[in-house]
């Protein structure tokens, strides 16, 4: 499944228009806060949330942003 960055909506998405998993974030100066991850029930158990988080963290690192996570799922990847 392809992950698409939608910077105008401050999110990364995967899936179709009917059902989309997403990782949402806020940016402020040189800091990014990943604050919400959602995967619809029909898409769960397929590793989609992990793909979203890895794509988001990769992009944030490329942009040299300081990474924060108020989302508990994303926090697991920052330890």
C-alpha positions as CSV (number, residue, x, y, z in Angstrom):
1,X,0.0,0.0,0.0
2,X,1.3,3.4,-1.0
3,X,1.7,6.2,1.6
4,X,1.0,9.7,0.2
5,X,2.1,12.9,1.9
6,X,-0.6,15.6,1.8
7,X,1.4,18.6,3.3
8,X,-1.5,21.0,2.7
9,X,-3.6,18.9,5.2
10,X,-0.7,18.1,7.4
11,X,-1.0,14.4,7.1
12,X,0.2,11.2,5.5
13,X,-2.5,8.9,4.1
14,X,-2.8,5.3,2.7
15,X,-5.8,3.7,1.1
16,X,-8.6,4.9,-1.1
17,X,-11.0,7.8,-0.8
18,X,-13.6,5.6,0.7
19,X,-11.3,4.3,3.5
20,X,-8.1,6.1,4.4
21,X,-5.6,5.5,7.2
22,X,-3.8,8.6,8.3
23,X,-1.1,10.1,10.4
24,X,-1.7,13.7,11.2
25,X,0.9,16.3,12.4
26,X,1.4,19.9,13.3
27,X,4.6,21.9,12.5
28,X,5.9,24.9,14.2
29,X,9.2,26.4,13.1
30,X,11.6,23.4,13.0
31,X,9.5,21.1,15.1
32,X,6.9,18.5,14.0
33,X,4.4,16.9,16.4
34,X,2.8,13.7,15.2
35,X,-0.5,13.9,17.1
36,X,-2.9,11.4,15.7
37,X,-2.8,8.0,13.9
38,X,-6.0,6.4,12.6
39,X,-6.6,3.2,10.7
40,X,-10.2,2.1,9.8
41,X,-11.2,-1.2,11.3
42,X,-11.3,-3.0,7.9
43,X,-7.7,-2.0,7.3
44,X,-6.2,-3.0,10.7
45,X,-3.7,-5.7,11.2
46,X,-1.9,-5.1,8.0
47,X,1.0,-2.9,9.2
48,X,-0.5,0.2,7.6
49,X,-0.1,2.4,10.7
50,X,3.6,1.4,10.9
51,X,4.1,2.3,7.2
52,X,2.5,5.7,7.8
53,X,4.7,6.4,10.8
54,X,7.9,5.3,9.1
55,X,7.1,7.5,6.1
56,X,6.3,10.5,8.4
57,X,9.5,10.0,10.4
58,X,11.6,9.6,7.3
59,X,10.2,12.8,5.8
60,X,10.7,14.7,9.1
61,X,14.3,13.6,9.2
62,X,14.9,14.6,5.6
63,X,13.5,18.1,6.5
64,X,15.8,18.2,9.6
65,X,12.8,18.8,11.9
66,X,12.9,18.1,15.6
67,X,10.4,15.2,16.1
68,X,7.8,15.1,18.9
69,X,4.9,12.8,19.3
70,X,1.8,13.3,21.4
71,X,0.4,10.2,19.7
72,X,1.2,7.1,21.8
73,X,1.6,4.9,18.8
74,X,4.2,7.1,17.2
75,X,6.0,7.4,20.6
76,X,6.9,3.7,20.3
77,X,9.1,4.5,17.3
78,X,11.0,7.2,19.1
79,X,12.4,5.1,21.9
